[in-house]
């Protein structure tokens, strides 16, 4: 089953939605470079996506690390993804949005700021080739074509280190595409972070916090992102 098919969530009391991380505030905005050695990223703690949908440990070529920063304007996500073999889309287009990018190797963020309507959230993706897609998801009132023609204004960068067999991806996401007011320290968002690897029939889904069913579209299972204070 493809992860974009909406399936009924299995609510597991006491296990879903409990994960949380705090985002370091960056000193300034900067264009994404997918460079983990950039000065700003040194201040951000390493987070880990290392489980499958059911919470079982992922293999070393599927697990991934990520870091997160925020400013008054943007959320930044940096992904560090070891691999054995990459599943890449032929003839990549890095200037235009790539619909159905999730059929190839990709990292994803599902995030929403409406705690009263958790079925409305946004989805952002970047591939090892710096392809991207963003979607406006509303499971109660779906937009035409799955909301992929919605435009967040996100920017991305990616690079592949073939010698180390690691690919790096970075997203710069305007906060205004998630919430309709200026952010402040202490604000919370509902979030999950994913990676898709490999080709069918060995397609693998790895994530930060488990959904407990095959679909990434399980907002009941999202954890919490907290905007931290300080500069």
KEMAR-548635 format. One line per 2 residues: number of its first residue (from 1); their letters; for each residue x, y, z of N, C-alpha, C. Coordinates in Angstrom, 1 decimal, decimal comma. Example, Ala and Ser with C-alpha at 12.3 -4.5 7.8 and 13.67 -1.06 7.14 Angstrom:
1> AS> 13,2 -5,7 7,8 12,3 -4,5 7,8 13,2 -3,3 7,8; 12,8 -2,2 7,1 13,7 -1,1 7,1 12,9 0,0 7,9;
END
This chain:
1> XX> 0,8 -1,2 0,0 0,0 0,0 0,0 0,9 1,2 0,0; 0,6 2,1 -0,9 1,4 3,4 -1,0 1,1 4,2 0,2;
3> XX> 2,1 5,0 0,7 1,9 5,7 2,0 0,9 6,8 1,8; 0,6 7,3 0,6 -0,3 8,4 0,4 -1,8 8,0 0,4;
5> XX> -2,1 6,7 0,5 -3,4 6,2 0,6 -3,9 6,5 2,1; -5,0 7,2 2,2 -5,4 7,5 3,6 -6,1 6,2 4,2;
7> XX> -5,6 5,7 5,3 -6,2 4,6 6,0 -6,5 5,0 7,4; -7,4 4,2 8,0 -7,9 4,5 9,3 -6,7 4,3 10,3;
9> XX> -6,5 5,2 11,2 -5,4 5,1 12,2 -5,9 4,1 13,3; -4,9 3,4 13,8 -5,1 2,6 14,9 -4,6 3,3 16,2;
11> XX> -5,5 3,8 17,0 -5,2 4,6 18,2 -4,7 3,6 19,3; -3,5 3,8 19,6 -2,9 2,9 20,7 -2,7 3,8 21,9;
13> XX> -3,5 3,6 22,9 -3,5 4,5 24,1 -2,2 4,5 24,8; -1,7 5,7 25,1 -0,4 5,9 25,8 0,8 5,8 24,9;
15> XX> 0,7 5,5 23,6 1,9 5,4 22,8 1,9 6,5 21,7; 0,8 6,9 21,2 0,7 7,8 20,0 0,8 9,3 20,5;
17> XX> 1,6 10,0 19,7 1,6 11,5 19,9 2,4 11,9 21,1; 3,2 11,0 21,7 3,9 11,4 22,9 5,3 11,9 22,7;
19> XX> 5,9 11,7 21,5 7,2 12,2 21,2 7,3 13,7 21,1; 8,4 14,3 21,4 8,6 15,8 21,4 10,0 16,1 21,2;
21> XX> 10,3 17,2 20,4 11,6 17,8 20,4 11,5 19,3 20,4; 12,6 19,9 20,8 12,7 21,4 20,9 13,6 21,9 19,8;
23> XX> 13,2 22,9 19,0 14,0 23,4 17,9 14,8 24,6 18,3; 16,1 24,5 18,0 17,1 25,6 18,3 16,8 26,8 17,4;
25> XX> 16,8 28,0 18,0 16,6 29,2 17,2 17,9 29,6 16,6; 17,9 29,9 15,3 19,1 30,3 14,5 19,2 31,8 14,6;
27> XX> 20,5 32,3 14,4 20,7 33,7 14,5 20,2 34,5 13,3; 20,2 33,8 12,2 19,7 34,5 11,0 19,3 33,5 9,9;
29> XX> 18,6 34,0 8,9 18,2 33,2 7,8 19,3 33,0 6,8; 19,4 31,9 6,2 20,4 31,6 5,1 19,9 30,6 4,1;
31> XX> 20,3 30,7 2,9 19,8 29,8 1,9 20,3 28,4 2,2; 19,5 27,4 1,9 19,8 26,0 2,2 21,0 25,6 1,4;
33> XX> 21,9 24,8 2,0 23,1 24,3 1,3 23,3 22,8 1,4; 22,5 22,1 2,3 22,7 20,7 2,6 24,1 20,4 3,1;
35> XX> 24,7 21,3 3,8 26,1 21,2 4,3 26,0 21,0 5,8; 26,2 19,8 6,4 26,1 19,6 7,8 27,2 20,3 8,6;
37> XX> 28,2 20,8 7,9 29,3 21,5 8,6 29,1 23,0 8,7; 28,0 23,5 8,1 27,7 24,9 8,2 27,6 25,3 9,7;
39> XX> 28,0 26,5 10,0 28,1 26,9 11,4 26,8 26,8 12,1; 25,7 27,2 11,5 24,4 27,2 12,2 24,0 25,8 12,7;
41> XX> 24,4 24,8 11,9 23,9 23,5 12,2 24,7 22,9 13,4; 25,8 23,4 13,8 26,6 23,0 14,9 25,9 23,1 16,2;
43> XX> 25,0 24,1 16,3 24,2 24,4 17,5 23,0 23,5 17,6; 22,6 22,8 16,6 21,3 22,1 16,6 21,6 20,6 17,0;
45> XX> 20,8 20,1 18,0 21,0 18,7 18,4 20,6 17,7 17,3; 21,3 16,5 17,3 20,9 15,5 16,3 19,7 14,7 16,8;
47> XX> 18,7 14,6 15,9 17,5 13,8 16,2 17,6 12,6 15,3; 16,8 11,6 15,5 16,9 10,3 14,9 15,6 9,8 14,4;
49> XX> 15,6 9,3 13,1 14,5 8,6 12,6 14,9 7,2 12,4; 14,5 6,2 13,2 15,1 4,9 13,2 14,1 3,8 13,5;
51> XX> 12,8 4,0 13,2 11,8 3,0 13,4 10,9 2,8 12,2; 10,4 1,7 12,0 9,4 1,5 11,0 8,0 1,9 11,5;
53> XX> 7,0 1,8 10,7 5,6 2,2 11,2 5,2 1,6 12,4; 5,6 0,3 12,7 5,1 -0,4 13,9 6,1 -0,2 15,1;
55> XX> 7,1 0,7 14,9 8,0 1,0 16,0 9,2 0,0 16,1; 9,4 -0,8 15,2 10,5 -1,7 15,2 11,8 -1,1 14,6;
57> XX> 12,9 -1,5 15,0 14,2 -0,8 14,6 14,4 -0,9 13,1; 14,8 0,2 12,5 15,1 0,2 11,1 16,5 -0,3 10,9;
59> XX> 16,8 -0,7 9,7 18,2 -1,1 9,3 19,1 0,1 9,1; 20,4 -0,1 9,2 21,3 1,0 9,1 21,2 1,9 7,8;
61> XX> 20,8 1,3 6,7 20,7 2,0 5,4 19,3 2,7 5,3; 18,5 2,5 6,3 17,1 3,2 6,2 17,0 4,2 7,3;
63> XX> 17,6 4,0 8,5 17,6 5,0 9,5 18,3 6,3 9,1; 17,9 7,4 9,7 18,5 8,7 9,3 18,6 9,6 10,5;
65> XX> 19,4 10,6 10,4 19,5 11,7 11,4 19,0 12,9 10,8; 18,5 13,8 11,7 18,0 15,1 11,2 18,2 16,2 12,3;
67> XX> 18,4 17,4 11,8 18,5 18,6 12,7 17,4 19,6 12,3; 17,1 20,4 13,2 16,0 21,4 13,0 16,4 22,8 13,6;
69> XX> 16,2 23,9 12,8 16,4 25,2 13,3 15,2 26,1 13,0; 15,0 27,2 13,6 13,9 28,1 13,3 14,4 29,6 13,4;
71> XX> 13,8 30,4 12,6 13,9 31,9 12,7 12,5 32,5 12,7; 12,4 33,8 12,7 11,1 34,4 12,7 10,4 34,1 11,3;
73> XX> 11,1 33,7 10,3 10,5 33,5 9,0 10,4 32,0 8,6; 11,4 31,2 9,0 11,5 29,9 8,4 11,8 28,8 9,4;
75> XX> 11,4 27,6 9,1 11,9 26,3 9,7 12,9 25,7 8,8; 14,0 25,2 9,3 15,0 24,5 8,5 15,1 23,1 9,0;
77> XX> 15,1 22,1 8,1 15,4 20,7 8,4 16,6 20,3 7,6; 17,5 19,6 8,2 18,7 19,0 7,6 18,6 17,5 7,8;
79> XX> 18,8 16,7 6,7 18,7 15,3 6,8 20,0 14,7 6,4; 20,4 13,7 7,2 21,7 12,9 7,0 21,3 11,5 6,8;
81> XX> 21,4 11,0 5,6 20,8 9,7 5,2 21,8 8,7 4,6; 22,4 7,8 5,4 23,2 6,7 4,8 22,4 5,8 3,9;
83> XX> 23,1 5,2 2,9 22,3 4,4 2,0 23,2 3,3 1,5; 22,6 2,2 1,0 23,3 1,1 0,3 23,2 1,4 -1,2;
85> XX> 22,0 1,7 -1,7 21,7 2,0 -3,1 20,6 3,0 -3,1; 20,7 4,0 -4,0 19,7 5,0 -4,1 18,7 4,6 -5,2;
87> XX> 17,4 4,9 -4,9 16,3 4,8 -5,9 15,9 6,2 -6,4; 16,4 6,6 -7,6 16,3 7,9 -8,0 15,4 8,0 -9,3;
89> XX> 14,7 9,1 -9,4 13,9 9,4 -10,5 14,7 9,8 -11,7; 14,5 9,2 -12,9 15,3 9,6 -14,0 14,9 11,1 -14,4;
91> XX> 15,9 11,7 -15,1 15,7 13,1 -15,5 15,1 14,0 -14,5; 15,8 14,2 -13,4 15,2 15,0 -12,3 15,0 16,5 -12,7;
93> XX> 13,9 17,1 -12,2 13,6 18,5 -12,4 13,7 19,2 -11,0; 14,7 20,1 -10,9 15,0 20,8 -9,6 14,4 22,2 -9,6;
95> XX> 13,8 22,6 -10,7 13,2 23,9 -10,8 11,7 23,9 -10,6; 11,1 22,8 -10,9 9,6 22,7 -10,8 9,3 21,6 -9,8;
97> XX> 8,1 21,8 -9,2 7,6 20,8 -8,2 7,4 19,4 -8,9; 7,8 18,3 -8,2 7,7 17,0 -8,8 6,6 16,2 -8,1;
99> XX> 5,5 16,1 -8,8 4,4 15,3 -8,2 4,8 13,9 -8,1; 4,3 13,2 -7,1 4,5 11,8 -6,8 6,0 11,5 -6,5;
101> XX> 6,7 12,5 -6,0 8,1 12,3 -5,7 8,3 11,2 -4,6; 7,2 11,0 -3,8 7,3 9,9 -2,8 7,4 8,5 -3,4;
103> XX> 7,4 8,3 -4,7 7,6 7,0 -5,3 9,1 6,7 -5,4; 10,0 7,7 -5,0 11,4 7,5 -5,1 12,0 7,7 -3,7;
105> XX> 13,4 7,7 -3,6 14,0 8,0 -2,3 13,7 9,4 -2,0; 13,3 9,7 -0,7 12,9 11,0 -0,3 12,8 11,1 1,2;
107> XX> 13,0 12,3 1,7 12,6 12,5 3,1 11,4 13,4 3,1; 10,6 13,3 4,2 9,3 14,0 4,3 9,1 14,6 5,7;
109> XX> 8,5 15,8 5,7 8,0 16,3 7,0 6,5 16,5 6,8; 5,7 16,1 7,8 4,3 16,3 7,9 4,1 17,2 9,1;
111> XX> 3,6 18,4 9,0 3,5 19,3 10,1 2,3 20,2 10,0; 1,6 20,4 11,2 0,5 21,3 11,3 0,5 22,1 12,6;
113> XX> -0,2 23,2 12,5 -0,2 24,1 13,7 -1,7 24,2 14,3; -2,6 23,5 13,7 -4,0 23,6 14,1 -4,3 22,4 15,0;
115> XX> -4,2 22,6 16,3 -4,5 21,5 17,2 -5,9 21,2 17,4; -6,8 22,0 16,9 -8,2 21,7 16,9 -8,7 20,9 15,7;
117> XX> -7,9 21,0 14,6 -8,3 20,2 13,4 -7,0 19,5 12,9; -6,7 18,4 13,6 -5,4 17,8 13,3 -5,3 17,1 11,9;
119> XX> -6,5 17,0 11,3 -6,4 16,4 9,9 -6,0 17,4 8,8; -5,8 18,6 9,2 -5,3 19,6 8,3 -3,8 19,9 8,6;
121> XX> -2,9 19,6 7,7 -1,5 19,8 7,9 -0,8 19,9 6,5; 0,5 20,2 6,5 1,2 20,3 5,3 2,3 19,3 5,2;
123> XX> 2,7 19,0 4,0 3,7 17,9 3,7 4,7 18,5 2,8; 6,0 18,3 3,2 7,2 18,8 2,5 8,2 17,7 2,2;
125> XX> 8,7 17,6 1,0 9,7 16,6 0,7 10,9 17,1 -0,1; 12,0 16,4 0,1 13,2 16,7 -0,7 13,8 15,3 -1,0;
127> XX> 14,4 15,2 -2,2 15,0 14,0 -2,7 16,6 14,2 -2,7; 17,3 13,1 -2,9 18,8 13,2 -3,0 19,2 14,1 -4,2;
129> XX> 18,3 14,3 -5,2 18,7 15,1 -6,4 18,1 16,5 -6,3; 17,7 16,9 -5,1 17,1 18,2 -4,8 15,8 18,5 -5,5;
131> XX> 15,1 17,4 -5,9 13,7 17,6 -6,3 12,9 17,9 -5,0; 11,7 18,4 -5,2 10,9 18,8 -4,1 9,4 18,7 -4,5;
133> XX> 8,6 18,6 -3,4 7,1 18,7 -3,6 6,6 19,2 -2,2; 5,5 20,0 -2,3 4,8 20,4 -1,0 3,3 20,2 -1,3;
135> XX> 2,6 19,8 -0,2 1,2 19,5 -0,4 0,4 20,1 0,8; -0,8 20,6 0,5 -1,7 21,0 1,5 -2,7 19,8 1,7;
137> XX> -2,6 19,2 2,9 -3,4 18,0 3,2 -4,6 18,4 4,1; -5,8 18,1 3,7 -6,9 18,2 4,6 -7,8 16,9 4,3;
139> XX> -7,7 16,0 5,3 -8,4 14,7 5,1 -9,9 14,8 5,1; -10,4 15,9 5,7 -11,9 16,0 5,8 -12,4 16,7 4,5;
141> XX> -11,6 17,6 4,0 -12,0 18,4 2,7 -10,8 18,4 1,8; -10,4 17,3 1,2 -9,3 17,2 0,3 -9,3 18,2 -0,9;
143> XX> -8,2 18,8 -1,2 -8,1 19,7 -2,3 -7,9 18,8 -3,6; -8,3 19,4 -4,7 -8,1 18,7 -6,0 -6,6 18,3 -6,2;
145> XX> -6,5 17,1 -6,8 -5,2 16,5 -7,1 -4,3 16,3 -5,8; -5,0 16,1 -4,7 -4,3 15,8 -3,4 -3,6 17,0 -2,8;
147> XX> -3,8 18,2 -3,3 -3,3 19,4 -2,8 -1,8 19,7 -3,2; -1,3 19,0 -4,2 0,1 19,2 -4,6 0,3 20,5 -5,4;
149> XX> -0,7 21,1 -5,9 -0,5 22,4 -6,6 -0,4 23,6 -5,7; -0,7 23,3 -4,4 -0,5 24,4 -3,4 1,0 24,7 -3,3;
151> XX> 1,4 25,9 -3,1 2,8 26,3 -3,1 3,1 27,0 -1,8; 4,1 26,4 -1,0 4,5 26,9 0,3 5,5 28,0 0,2;
153> XX> 6,3 28,0 -1,0 7,4 28,9 -1,1 8,7 28,3 -0,5; 8,7 27,0 -0,3 9,9 26,3 0,3 11,0 26,3 -0,7;
155> XX> 12,2 26,2 -0,1 13,5 26,0 -0,9 14,2 24,8 -0,4; 15,0 24,2 -1,3 15,7 23,0 -0,9 17,1 22,9 -1,4;
157> XX> 17,9 22,1 -0,9 19,2 21,8 -1,4 19,5 20,3 -1,1; 20,3 19,6 -1,9 20,7 18,3 -1,6 22,0 18,0 -2,3;
159> XX> 22,7 17,0 -1,7 23,9 16,5 -2,3 24,2 15,1 -1,9; 24,9 14,3 -2,7 25,2 12,9 -2,4 26,7 12,8 -2,3;
161> XX> 27,1 12,2 -1,2 28,6 11,9 -1,0 28,7 10,4 -1,3; 29,2 10,1 -2,5 29,3 8,8 -2,9 30,4 8,0 -2,2;
163> XX> 31,4 8,7 -1,8 32,5 8,0 -1,1 32,1 7,5 0,3; 31,2 8,3 0,9 30,7 7,9 2,3 29,4 7,2 2,2;
165> XX> 28,7 7,2 1,0 27,4 6,6 0,8 26,4 7,2 1,8; 26,4 8,6 1,8 25,4 9,4 2,6 24,9 10,5 1,7;
167> XX> 23,6 10,7 1,7 23,0 11,8 1,0 22,5 12,8 2,1; 22,6 14,1 1,7 22,2 15,2 2,6 21,1 16,0 1,9;
169> XX> 20,0 16,3 2,6 19,0 17,2 2,1 18,6 18,2 3,1; 18,3 19,4 2,6 17,9 20,5 3,5 16,6 21,2 3,0;
171> XX> 15,7 21,5 3,8 14,5 22,2 3,5 14,5 23,5 4,3; 14,1 24,6 3,6 13,8 25,9 4,2 12,3 26,2 4,0;
173> XX> 11,6 26,1 5,0 10,1 26,1 5,0 9,6 27,4 5,6; 8,9 28,2 4,8 8,3 29,4 5,4 7,3 29,1 6,5;
175> XX> 7,5 29,6 7,7 6,5 29,3 8,8 5,1 29,8 8,4; 5,0 30,8 7,6 3,7 31,3 7,2 2,9 30,3 6,4;
177> XX> 3,6 29,3 5,9 2,9 28,2 5,2 2,3 27,2 6,1; 2,7 27,3 7,4 2,2 26,3 8,4 1,2 27,0 9,4;
179> XX> 1,5 28,2 9,8 0,7 28,9 10,7 0,4 30,3 10,2; -0,7 30,9 10,6 -1,1 32,2 10,1 -0,8 33,4 10,9;
181> XX> 0,2 33,3 11,7 0,7 34,4 12,5 2,2 34,3 12,7; 2,8 35,3 13,2 4,3 35,3 13,5 4,6 34,3 14,6;
183> XX> 5,6 33,5 14,5 6,0 32,5 15,5 6,6 33,2 16,7; 6,6 32,5 17,8 7,3 32,9 19,0 7,8 31,7 19,8;
185> XX> 8,8 31,9 20,6 9,4 30,8 21,4 8,3 30,2 22,3; 8,2 28,9 22,3 7,2 28,2 23,1 6,1 27,7 22,2;
187> XX> 5,9 28,2 21,0 4,9 27,7 20,1 5,2 26,3 19,8; 4,1 25,5 19,6 4,1 24,1 19,3 3,5 23,8 17,9;
189> XX> 4,0 22,8 17,3 3,4 22,3 16,0 3,3 20,7 16,2; 2,4 20,1 15,5 2,3 18,7 15,4 3,1 18,2 14,2;
191> XX> 3,9 17,2 14,4 4,9 16,8 13,4 5,2 15,3 13,4; 5,5 14,8 12,2 6,3 13,6 12,1 7,3 13,7 10,9;
193> XX> 8,3 13,0 11,0 9,4 13,1 10,0 9,7 11,7 9,5; 9,8 11,6 8,1 9,9 10,3 7,5 11,0 10,2 6,5;
195> XX> 11,3 8,9 6,1 12,2 8,7 5,0 11,7 7,5 4,3; 11,7 7,5 2,9 11,3 6,4 2,1 12,5 6,0 1,3;
197> XX> 12,8 4,7 1,3 13,9 4,2 0,6 13,6 2,9 -0,2; 14,4 2,7 -1,3 14,2 1,5 -2,1 13,1 1,5 -3,1;
199> XX> 13,1 0,4 -3,9 12,1 0,3 -4,9 11,2 -0,9 -4,6; 10,0 -0,9 -5,1 9,1 -2,0 -4,9 9,7 -3,3 -5,5;
201> XX> 9,5 -4,4 -4,9 8,6 -4,7 -3,7 9,3 -4,5 -2,3; 10,5 -3,9 -2,3 11,3 -3,8 -1,1 11,3 -2,3 -0,6;
203> XX> 10,2 -1,6 -0,8 10,0 -0,2 -0,4 10,0 -0,2 1,1; 10,8 0,7 1,7 10,9 0,8 3,2 10,5 2,2 3,7;
205> XX> 9,8 2,2 4,7 9,4 3,5 5,4 10,0 3,5 6,8; 10,7 4,6 7,0 11,4 4,8 8,3 10,9 6,2 8,9;
207> XX> 10,8 6,3 10,2 10,2 7,6 10,7 10,8 7,9 12,1; 10,5 9,1 12,5 10,9 9,6 13,8 10,0 9,0 14,9;
209> XX> 8,7 9,0 14,8 7,8 8,4 15,8 6,8 7,5 15,1; 6,6 6,3 15,5 5,8 5,3 14,8 4,3 5,7 14,6;
211> XX> 3,8 5,4 13,4 2,4 5,6 13,1 1,5 4,5 13,6; 2,0 3,3 13,8 1,3 2,1 14,2 0,4 1,6 13,1;
213> XX> 0,5 2,0 11,9 -0,2 1,5 10,7 0,6 1,9 9,5; 0,3 1,3 8,3 1,2 1,6 7,1 1,2 3,0 6,6;
215> XX> 0,2 3,8 6,9 0,2 5,2 6,3 0,9 6,2 7,1; 1,7 7,0 6,4 2,3 8,2 7,0 1,2 9,2 7,4;
217> XX> 0,1 9,2 6,7 -1,0 10,1 7,0 -1,8 9,7 8,2; -1,2 9,7 9,3 -1,8 9,3 10,6 -1,6 10,4 11,6;
219> XX> -2,3 11,5 11,5 -2,0 12,7 12,4 -2,2 12,4 13,8; -3,0 11,4 14,1 -3,2 11,0 15,5 -1,9 10,6 16,2;
221> XX> -0,9 10,2 15,4 0,3 9,7 15,9 1,5 10,7 15,8; 1,2 11,9 15,3 2,2 12,9 15,2 2,8 13,2 16,6;
223> XX> 4,0 13,6 16,7 4,6 14,1 17,9 4,5 15,6 17,9; 5,3 16,3 18,8 5,2 17,7 19,0 6,6 18,3 18,7;
225> XX> 6,6 19,4 18,0 7,8 20,3 17,8 7,6 21,5 18,6; 8,5 21,9 19,4 8,5 23,1 20,2 9,5 24,1 19,8;
227> XX> 9,2 25,4 19,5 10,1 26,4 19,2 10,9 26,9 20,4; 12,2 26,7 20,4 13,0 27,0 21,6 13,3 28,5 21,6;
229> XX> 13,7 29,0 22,8 14,1 30,4 22,9 15,5 30,6 22,7; 16,0 31,9 22,9 17,4 32,3 22,8 17,8 32,4 21,4;
231> X> 19,0 32,9 21,2 19,6 33,2 19,9 21,0 32,4 19,8;
END
